[in-house]
Amino acid sequence: PEPFGALVYDFVTRKLSFLKTPELVEVVTGLERHPDARSAVEAAGVPAAQHEAYLKALSGLLRSGTIVAR
């Protein structure tokens, strides 16, 4: 974690990603505790108006292989 969010490094693909807000870090680290991504976003306290942006960010992390579907 960093003051702006976090750096995420994938040792397999050697890709570095930036989680640009502390809330996004909370969402990503909370994914395993929630039944779906939307629930993780809500639990992290992300304002409703920003939910779609956070879900889009998660989608990008999924496409890049940084996070995986369960």
N, C-alpha and C positions, 0 to 999 in steps of 0.2 A: 504493500500500500504506500501511496504517496499523498501529499497534501491535496493534489488535484484529483485523485482517484487511485489508479494503480497501473502498473506495467504488467503485462501478461506475456510470458515467453513460452512458446511451444518448442520443446527440445527435439521433436521429431521433424517438424517442418522448418524449424529455425525462424519462425515468424514471431515478430514482436507486435503486440497490440496494446493500445492505450484504452483504459477504461476512464473516461474523461470526467466522471463525477464520483464522489463518495457514495452517492445513492446507487449508481450502477454497480459499484463494487458490492454493495449490500445485496442487490438483486442477484448478481451472479453467485455470490457465496451462499445465498439463500435458496437457490434453485432446488437443491437436494431435499430441503425441508418442506417443499410445497408441491401440490399435485400438478401444477402447470406454471408456465411462465407468467401468465397474467396474475396469478395469485402471488407469486414472488414479487412482482412489481408493486402490487397493492400493499403487501406486507412491509415493503421497504419504505413506505410512506411517500411514494412518488405521487405528486398531484395528478388528478384524473386527466387534466389537459395534456399531460406529458406521457401518458401511458403508451400511446402509439409510437412515439419516438423511442422509448425504451424497448418496446417489443421489436422495433426495427433494428435497434442496436444488437439485441440478442440474436435476431435472425442473421445478421452479418457475422456474428461470432460463431453461429452454428455453421454457416456456409464455409467459413474459413477453417473449421475443424477445431477451433479453440474450445468450444463446448460441444457436447454430443447429446443427441436425443436419447431419452430413456424409454 
